[in-house]
Amino acid sequence: MIKEVIVVEGRDDTVAVKRAVEADTIETGGSAINSHTLKRIALAQERRGIIILTDPDHAGERIRKIIDTKVPGCKHAFIPEADATRKGDIGVENASPEAIRHALERLHTSFEGSESLIGLDDLIEAGLIVHPQAAARRMAMGNLLGIGYCNGKQFHKRLAMFQISREEFAAALAQLEEGGTEL
């Protein structure tokens, strides 16, 4: 049994998580997350800890940001979009039990006000910003590092928020350059 409570968007996500692991969940009811749900999440964070596992899409990112802002110190699990897509539908409910377990094995905890160990010059040099293939490269790096996909500015913030070390960054970049997508 996973100690922390896993926050998901809906009932189908809960079913998918429970197929993969033994865990309790809190459902946000989609992107219209209300104050009652945020209070339940805050209580669970205080008592057991929280893992946020939302869909790898815009709505999922919005929910993740709201929770992370209102309930600091949450752990984050990210499923790559390719592993959460079936017949054009993106969501945790479409992920295999293996993909969910893999995401839960690679948790990151956010640290508010953290300074990035990786500079913008490093992102330019790595072709993650100001590069014709920057978006695709960020997606691959986000998957390798387990921090999900986002734009260049948010990617830099996530590197800081999750305290990704220069060593982790360099290892993922080397794997990306070799054509690998799994760390």
C-alpha positions in Angstrom: 0.0 0.0 0.0 1.3 3.4 -0.9 1.4 5.6 2.2 0.5 8.9 0.4 -2.9 9.7 -1.1 -2.9 10.0 -4.9 -4.8 13.0 -6.3 -6.4 12.2 -9.7 -8.9 14.0 -11.8 -11.8 11.5 -11.9 -13.3 8.1 -11.2 -11.8 6.4 -14.3 -8.3 7.6 -13.1 -9.0 6.1 -9.7 -9.8 2.8 -11.3 -6.6 2.9 -13.4 -4.5 3.7 -10.4 -6.1 0.9 -8.3 -5.3 -1.6 -11.2 -1.7 -0.6 -10.9 -1.1 -0.2 -7.1 -2.8 -0.4 -3.8 -3.5 3.2 -2.9 -6.2 5.7 -1.7 -7.1 8.5 -4.1 -8.8 11.9 -4.0 -10.7 12.9 -7.1 -10.7 16.6 -8.1 -13.8 16.2 -10.3 -11.9 17.7 -13.2 -10.5 21.1 -13.6 -13.2 22.8 -11.6 -11.4 22.0 -8.3 -13.3 23.5 -5.4 -12.3 24.6 -1.9 -13.8 21.5 -0.2 -11.6 19.3 -2.3 -8.6 21.5 -1.6 -9.2 21.2 2.1 -9.4 17.4 1.8 -6.1 17.4 -0.1 -4.5 19.7 2.5 -5.6 17.4 5.4 -4.3 14.3 3.5 -1.0 16.1 2.9 -0.7 16.9 6.6 -1.5 13.4 7.7 -0.1 11.1 5.0 1.4 13.1 2.1 0.0 13.7 -1.4 1.1 12.5 -4.8 -0.4 14.5 -7.7 -1.0 12.4 -10.8 -3.0 14.4 -13.3 -3.5 14.0 -17.0 -0.5 15.1 -19.2 -2.6 17.9 -20.8 -3.4 21.5 -20.3 -6.3 20.8 -17.8 -4.1 18.4 -15.8 -1.3 21.0 -15.6 -3.8 23.6 -14.4 -5.1 21.3 -11.6 -1.5 20.4 -10.7 -0.5 24.1 -10.4 -3.6 25.0 -8.3 -3.0 22.1 -5.8 0.8 22.9 -5.6 0.1 26.5 -4.9 -2.6 25.9 -2.2 -1.0 22.8 -0.7 2.8 23.1 -0.7 5.2 20.2 -0.5 3.2 17.7 -2.6 5.0 15.0 -4.5 4.5 14.9 -8.3 4.2 11.9 -10.6 4.2 12.4 -14.4 3.0 10.0 -17.1 4.4 10.8 -20.5 1.6 11.8 -23.0 2.5 8.9 -25.3 1.8 6.4 -22.4 -1.5 8.1 -21.5 -3.0 8.3 -24.9 -5.5 5.9 -26.5 -7.4 6.6 -29.6 -6.6 10.3 -29.4 -7.8 10.6 -25.8 -5.2 11.8 -23.3 -5.6 10.8 -19.6 -4.4 8.8 -16.7 -7.3 6.4 -17.3 -5.6 5.3 -20.6 -2.2 4.5 -19.0 -1.2 0.9 -18.5 -0.6 -0.3 -14.9 3.1 -0.4 -15.8 3.2 3.2 -16.9 1.4 4.3 -13.7 3.8 2.3 -11.5 6.8 3.7 -13.4 5.5 7.3 -12.8 5.0 6.5 -9.1 8.5 5.2 -8.8 9.9 8.5 -10.1 8.4 11.0 -7.7 9.6 14.6 -7.4 8.8 17.0 -4.6 8.5 20.7 -5.3 10.5 23.2 -3.3 9.1 26.7 -3.3 11.4 29.5 -4.1 14.2 27.1 -5.3 17.0 28.5 -7.4 17.7 26.5 -10.6 20.9 24.5 -10.7 20.5 24.6 -14.5 20.8 28.0 -16.2 19.0 29.3 -19.3 22.4 29.1 -21.1 22.4 25.4 -20.3 18.9 25.1 -21.8 20.0 26.9 -25.0 23.1 24.8 -25.3 21.0 21.6 -24.9 18.6 22.8 -27.6 15.7 22.9 -25.2 14.9 26.6 -25.9 15.7 28.7 -29.0 16.0 25.7 -31.2 13.9 24.4 -34.1 13.2 21.1 -32.3 13.1 22.6 -28.8 9.5 21.5 -28.0 10.2 17.9 -29.0 13.5 17.9 -27.1 11.8 19.3 -24.0 9.1 16.6 -24.2 11.8 13.9 -24.4 13.8 15.5 -21.6 10.7 15.9 -19.5 9.9 12.3 -19.9 13.5 11.2 -19.2 13.6 13.3 -16.0 10.1 12.4 -14.9 8.9 16.0 -14.8 6.5 16.1 -17.7 6.3 18.4 -20.7 6.0 22.2 -20.6 7.1 25.3 -22.4 10.7 26.6 -22.0 10.0 29.0 -19.1 8.0 26.4 -17.1 10.7 23.7 -17.9 13.3 26.0 -16.3 11.0 26.5 -13.3 10.4 22.8 -12.9 14.1 22.1 -13.0 14.4 24.4 -10.0 11.2 23.3 -8.3 12.2 19.7 -8.4 15.9 20.4 -7.7 17.1 18.5 -10.8 20.9 18.2 -10.4 23.4 19.0 -13.1 24.3 15.3 -13.1 20.7 14.2 -13.6 20.3 16.8 -16.4 23.6 15.8 -18.1 22.6 12.0 -17.9 19.2 12.7 -19.4 20.7 14.9 -22.1 23.3 12.3 -23.0 20.5 9.7 -23.3 18.5 12.1 -25.5 21.5 12.6 -27.8 21.9 8.8 -28.0 18.3 8.5 -29.0 17.0 6.9 -25.8 13.8 7.8 -24.1 14.0 5.8 -20.9 16.2 6.6 -17.9 
